Amino acid sequence: MVLWEALDALSHQLELCAVTAETQLVVLIDPALDNSQIIGIQAAVTRTGAHSIDVHITPGRCSGNKPLNAAISASDLIITTGSHTVTHLSTAVPTLHLHSVPPQLFAPHASLKRRVRAFAALVDDADTLVLSDSNGTSITVSLAGGTTRFDHGFIEPGQHRARFPAGWVMTTPSAGSVYGQLVLMPGDANLSGKRLINSPVVLYIANDHISSIEGDNPDADVLRALLEYANKPSAYGVAGLSLGMNPGSVAPGLFDARLVDPVISQLLAGIVHLSFGENLVADRPCPQTITLALQSRDVHIDGLPVVRNGRLEGDFAPDVYEL
């Protein structure tokens, strides 16, 4: 059974990606998708009037498939699904990846693109990002020499790869750019440990790296074990910081289980992801990345408040039509 809300959301997403009756589509259907998801995608594509070829993916059988490669080369847009992400395709054809998330939970809106691009431009032009809270968190990130990535979910000139749902901006700092302390509080999440934080943990950061972890509880022990597993100093280095900007249908709440989901928590408006591990901008390769999802934080960019207590501020906040 296909929910009308899901169909409307997915149809609107395709419309915002300029899919029309003249568009040539190839839809790569992951075998992990259930029948209702497949029917929903097909119905949304049918609504656009686009000419579509559905390809049911057999794991490990895409490369060297001449008919498939020919269809992809002749298409205007590729839609990938499930675990078959855009990174598996080496093609110049624009690609939209559909996460296995109910579309109606993050219904698309054109304003999301404007806000994400505006925040990414602000980070690109700024010198300093400060992450703080009332519990003692105070982290300063020098943005000089770093890189900025974002995904607003829409295909457009200069943005040929996108995901739906989307809505985040990430900065990857250069070497020698991060210092301060992070206080993990109950309700935050350790994505790599697949658990919500239940007890306070303090991470001290000096010269980009965690210098010590303070906490006598299971949350601190799990984090120490994860960092030690790589057996490399780079595992303790800051890999990146991202901010979610998608309001979704439900705002983040205390002990919100969605924060443990790596796809959903990255999108949630006002949620900050702080990652440790591989950072190639700072020339620190590492076989792993550990990500923490943080709620109820403040973020300032060159002194400008962009997040207060986990809520996006000013022009970066979702407008009333997105909620």
N, C-alpha and C positions, 0 to 999 in steps of 0.2 A: 504494500500500500504506500502510495506517495502522498505526503502531506502537501496541501496547497501552499502553506507558508514556505516550505523548503523549495518547492518548484518556483514560486515567485522570486525568492531570493537568488536562486541560481540563474534564473532567466535574466534578472536585472544585472547580475554580474556579467553575463555574456554581452548584454546590451552596452554596459559601460566599457567593455573591452572592444567595442565597435564591431561585434559579430552581426552580420546582416545576411540577407538572402544571397548576396554575391560572394560570401566567404566560403572558402574551401577548407574544411576541417578534417583532421585525423584525430580520433579519440582512442587513446590507448587505455584499455580497461584492465585493471589489475585483477587477478583471480581471487584476491582476498575480499573484493567488494561483494556485498550481498545483492540479491535480486532487486530490492527496492532502491538501492543506490544507483544501480545500472539503469533502471527504468526512469528514475528521476533525472539523470544526466541526459538520457536520450530524449525525454519529453522537453527538457529545457532547450536542447539543440533544435528540436523540431519547431518549437515556438519561434525561433529566430528565422527559420526558413533556409538556413545554411545547408549546403551540400556536405554531408558528413560520411566518413568511412570509419566504422567501428572495428578496432583490432583488439581481440582478446589476447592479452600478453601471456606467453609461456616463459617463465623465468629462465634467463640465460639463453634465450633463442632470438633476441632482437638483432644483435649484431650479425651482419652478413646476410640478413633477410632482404634480398633484392626487391621483391614486390613492395615490402613495407618501406624500404628506403626510398623507392621511387614515389610512393604515395606521399611520404613526408616531404620530399623535395618539391612536389607540386602543390603543396598545401599553403594556405595563408596563416594558419594557426594550428598548433598541436595542443591537445588537451591531454595531460597525463593524470593518473589517478592512483590512489592508494600509496604503496611503497615505491611505485615506479616514478621517481621524481625527475625533475628537469636535469639533474646532474648526470643522469644515465644516458643523456642524449647529446651527441656532439653535432649540433645542427644550428644553422643561422636562422631557421624558421622560428618566429615568436612562439613561446610556449607558456601555457597557463596550467599550473598544477592544482588539482582539487584535493585538498586534505580530506580525510575521512572524518569530517566534523559536520554535524547537521547544519546545513546552510542557513537555516532560519535563526540560529543562535548568534550569528555574526552577519546579519543582513548588510549588503553593500550599500554604500552611499558615496556620491561624488565628493562630498566634503572631506572624506577621509584622505583622499589623494592630496588635497590642498594642505591639510594639516600636517601630514607626514612629510611632504616636500618642504614645507616651511620650517619644520623642526630640523630636518636634515641640513638645510641651508644655514640655519642658525648655528648648529654644531660645527659645520664646516668653517664658518667665519670666526668662531669664538676662540678664546685662549684657554679658558678654564671651566671645568665642570666640578661642582661640589655636591656630594651626596651626604645628607645628614638626617638626623631625627632627634627626638627628645630623649632617647635612651642612651645617647653617647656616640652614635655613629657620626663620623666626620671624615670623609674621604675626599681628597682633592686629586683631580685628574687634569694634567696639562694636555691640552688637545693639539698642540703644535706637533707636526710630524705624524699624527695619527691618520687613520682613514675612517670614512663614514659610509655605511651601507644602509639601505632601507628597502622596504617592500610595502607599497600601498595596495597591491593586488590588482593593478590595472595595466594592461598592455598599452603602450603609447610609444611614440618616437623616443629612442634612447633608453627605453625600458622594455626589453624584449623577453624578459623572464619574470614571471610573477606567480604568486600563489594566492589561493582563495580558501579560507579567509586569510587576511593579512592585516598589516597595520603596525609596523614597528620601525624603530631607527636604532642602529647600533654603531658605536664608535669603538675602534680598536686602537689603543694607545701605543705610541712608540716607546722605546726603552727609556727608563729613568723618568717616568711620567706620573706615577701613582704613589701616594703615601696616605697614611691615616689609620683609622680603625673602623671596623664594621662590627656592630652588635646585632647578632641574629636573635630575633625574638619569637616567642610562640606565635604560630600562624604563618611565619615564613616557610619556605620549602627548600629542601635539598633535592633537586631534580635527579642528580646522579645517584643518590641514595634512595630515590623513590619514596620519600617520606616528608611529612610536615614536621617543622621544628616545634618541639614541646618545651624546651628549656633554653635559657639564654646561653649564647656562645659568643665570645669576643675574639675577633681576628685582628691582629696587629699587622699592618702592611708597611714595609719600608723598602724603598727602591724597587717598587713594583711587585715585591714578593711577600707572601705571608711569612712573617718572622716568628710568630708564636700564636698558639691557639689556647685561649683561656676558657675552661669549662670542665667540670667534673660530672659529666652526664652522658647518656648514650648518643645524643646528637653530636657532641664534640668528638666522641670516640669514633663514630662513623665517618665524620669528616676527616679526621686524622688518618684513618685506615685508607680512605679513598685517595688521599694525597700521597701517602706512602707507597701505594700500589705501583705507581709508575716508576718509582726508584730513580727519579730525575729531578734536579732542582727546578727545572722549567715547569713542573707540575704545580708549583707554588706561585708561579707568576700570573699576574692579571692578564687574561686573554681578551676580555672585552666587556663592555657595558651597554645594555640595550634598554629601551623604554617602550612599553606597550602603549598604543594609542587608539585601539579599537574598543568602543564602549560596549559592544556586544548587547545581548538582551538582558543580562544580569550583571550588575556591578560586583567586583570582588568583595568577598565577605571574610570575616574572621574564621580561621581554620577552613579555608576554602580548598576543597580537594582538587579543584581545577588547576591550582598552582603547581601540582606535581606533574601535570601533563605538559611535555616540552613544547607542543604546538600551541595549545590554548593559552598557557601562562605567558608566553611571549607576546601575545596579542592584547591581553587585558589592559585596559586603559589605566595608567598610573603605576603599573607593576614594573619594577626594575629587575633586570637580570644582570647579575655580576658573575662572570665566568673566570675560571683559573685553568691554566694549561697552555695548549699551543697558541702561540702568538707570532706569526711569521713577520708581521710588521716590525716587531721588536727583535726579530731573528732568534726566537726561542721555540724551536720545534719540540713537540711533545706528543706521545701516543694517546693522550687522553685530554678531555676537557670536562671540568666539573662546574656545574651551573647552580647558582642559588637564586631563588625568586624572592624578591623583597617587596613587602607591601607597607603602606602607611609611611613612606619616606618623603623627604623634601629633596628637590633637585633645583639647583641654581646654575645658570649658564652666564658667565661673566657678571654675576650678581643679579641677573634677572630670574625671578622665581617662575619656573615652568611646571613644577609639581609641588603641591603643598599637602602633606599628610596623605599622600597617595592619590590625590586628585589633580588632573591636568588643569593648568591655569591659563587665563587669557585666550589668545587666538588659538592655542593648542588644545583647548577643551572642546569636546564634541558639541556641535550646535544642537538646538532643540529638536531639529528634524532627524537627527541620528539616533536619538534616545527612544 
